[in-house]
Amino acid sequence: MTDITGLDVYVLYSQYTTVIRAVLILVAGLFAAKLASILAGRLTAPKFGGHVSSVTKNITFYVLAAATLFAFLGVFNINLTGVLAAAGILGIAIGFAAQTSVGNMISGFFVIADKPFEIGDAIELEGQSGYVLDITLLSTRIRTFDNRYLRIPNSAVMNAKIVNLSKYEIRRLDLVSRIAPRDELAKALEIADSVIRDNDKVLVEPGHEILITNISEDKVDLEIRAWVPRNKLFAARTELLRSIREAFDAAGIG
């Protein structure tokens, strides 16, 4: 039977405490990183908006997680200089292989700084329309109006024409209604004006307009411009089109 000396006990105890200390550092460090990232996100959200908050949260977590990893390795007296050198070489290799990703990350910082939209905004981008789900350093994620998931690289976002449909609280509604040339034009204008005024979704200010935009042998185009709350745009469009058509039919117009 092998005798266990005091030195052996000391070595075992030392190794045991080293492992315990390393595990505690890892668990506490990751917990602190998660907590700090949540706090960073909440502190930046009110002032800078949701997408800046999301990026700040992610950066905070990964920086603190990396620091925790180095502290964890340091407990075992691992040569961090060698690790850093290897990481640097690996980083250069990855950098050459991932130039597109780096470009997207740089574009991501510009998107965050420029703030053309916020998370939750309805936008038109790259021929697609939908709600912004998330903005990361690499890409912008959108849920289209017909419920499809769309991921657009930030380099494309930076070079795209962006229409933010949620930027302002009111929107102008443009409609075209056609009547026959033989119809009484003044009466048609009066009826359309009355229908618009009676619609509770149309704002009094700014005022609405009814323009004659085209007269031909077979039709007269009336262009209607009315201002409505952003969230009532589609409902107002449907109501006005239906109500104006019904009013014209009742008056024998069109």
N, C-alpha and C positions, 0 to 999 in steps of 0.2 A: 504494500500500500504506500502510495506516494505521500510524503509529509508536506503539509502546506505551511510554509514559513510566514513570518510576519511581513516579509517583503512582498510575497505573493499576494497576501491579503491587501496590502497597501496598493499594489498595482491594480488588482481587481476593483478595489474601491475607487481608485482614481479614474479608471476607465468607465466605471458605472456612472460616477458623478459627471464625467465629461459628456457622456451620451445624454444624460438627463438635462444638463445645462444647454446642450445644443438643441434638444427637442423643445425646451421651454423658450429659447430664443426664437426658434422657427415659428412656433405657435403664436407667441406674443407679438412677434414682428408682423406676421401676416394679419393677425387680428387688428393691430394698430394701423397697418396699411389700409385695410378695408374701412375702418372707422374714420381715418383721416380723409380717405377719398370721398366718403359720404358727406362729411362736414364741408370739404372743399366744394363739392357739387352744390350743396345747399347755400353756401355763402355766395357763390358766384351767380346762381340762378336769378335772383331778383334784379341784379344790375345788368347782367350781360345776356340773359336769355338761356333757353334750354340747351341749345347745341354747344355753347361755350361751357356750360355747366357739365355736360356729358364728357367733353374732351378733357376738361380740367380734372374731373373725377378719375378718368382712366389714367392720365399721366401721373397723378399723385399716387395712385395705387402701384403702378409699375415701378416708379422710382423707389418707393419705400420697400417694395417687395425685393428689388435688386439689392438694396442696402441690407435687408434681412438675410438674403442669401450669402452675401459676403461675410456678414457677422457669423452666420452658421458655419461656413467653411473655416473661418478663423479659429473657431473653438478647437478644431482638429489640427491646427497648425499647418493647414494647407497653404502652399506658397501662392499667394494671391497675385504676385507679379507675373508668374507663369500663366495663371488663369487669365489675367487681363491681356497678356500678350497673345495668347491663343484666341481669346475673344476678339481682339483687334484684327488678327489675320482672318478669322472667320467672317468678321464684319465686312472687311474689304471684299472678300470673295462673294458674300451675299449681296453686297452693294453693286458689284458689276452685274450680277445675275438678276437684280431687282430694281433696275433703273426706273421702270414704269411705276413701281410702288413708291419709290422715293419721290417721283414727280407728283404722284397723287397726294402724298403726305404734304408736300410743299403747297400744292393747290388747296389742300384741306385747311392749312393755316390761313391762306388768303380768303377762303370762303367764310371762315370763322370771323376774321377781322372785318370783312366787308358786310357781313350779315344781310344778304339779299332776302333771306327768309328765316323763319323760326320753325322749330319742331311743332307740328300741328297745322301749319299754314297750308292752304290749297294753292298749288302752283302749276304753271305750264312750263315744261322743260323737255328739250329734245323731242318735241312732237308728242309728249305724253302729259297727261293731266292727272293730278292726284294730291294726296295729303302727305306731307313730310313726316316720316316715321322716326328717322334718326339721321344724325350727321356725325360721321366718324372722320378720322384723319385720312382714311383711304377712299371712302365713298359716301354717297348720300342715298338713303333708302326711302322709297316712296311707295305708298299704297294707292294704286290708281282708282279712279272713280268706279270702275267696273270690278274692283276688288282683286287686282293682280299685284304681286310683289315685284318691285322694280329696284335694281341696284345700279346706280350710275357712278362711275369713277369721278373723283373730284377734279381731275384734269379736264374732263368733258364738261363738268359743271361750270368751271371757270371760263370756258370759251363759249358757253351756250347763251342764247337769248333766254332770259328768265322773266316770266310774267307772274307776279305775286298776286293772286286773286284775293288774298286775305289782308292785304296791307291797309286798306281803308274800310271804314265801317259801312259806307254806302257805295252803291254801284249804279251806273247808268244802264238802263234797259233799253235796247234798240229793237224796234219791231217794224215790220213792213206789212201794210194792209193794202190790197188792191181792189179797186172798184172799176166799173165800166165807164168809158168816156161819156156815155149818154146820161149817167147819173148826175144828180144835182150836187155839185162839189161843195158848195157852202153848207148844205144840209149834212153831208157826210162828215165834214170837219167839225160841225157842231155836235153831232152824235158821238164821234170819237172823243172829243173833249169832255163831254158829259160822262162817258164811261170811265175815263181816266180819273176824273175828279171823284167819282163815287167809289173807286177802289181804295179800300183802307190800307193797302200795302204801299201805295204810291205816296211819296213824301210831298208836302206842300212846298217846301224849300229844299233844294233848288226847284224851280218851277219846271213843268214839262213843256215839250214842244211838239207840234205836229207840222211836218214839212211836206210840201209837194216836191218829190224828187225826180219824177219822170211822168211825162204825158206822151202817149203814143196812140195809134189808131185803135188799139184794142184794150188799153188799160191805162189807169192812172195810179201811180204808186204814192201812198201816203206813208212817210217814215215817222214813227212815233218815238220820242225820246223822253223817258221818264226815270226819275231817281227813286230807288227803293233800298231798304236795308239789305246788306250783303246776304244775310241768311234767308231772305225771302225772295231772292232773285228768280229762281226757277218757278216757284209758286205764282209769283206775280206775272211772269211771262205767260204761263198757261191760262190764268184767269183773264188777262187782258185780251189775248188772242180769241178766246172763246166768247167773252162778253161783247167785244166789238163786232165779231162776225154775227152773233145772234141779234145785236141791235141793228146792224145793217140789213139783215134778212127781214126783220120785223118792219123796217121802213121801206122795203122794196129796193134796197141799194145793193149793187154788186151782182 
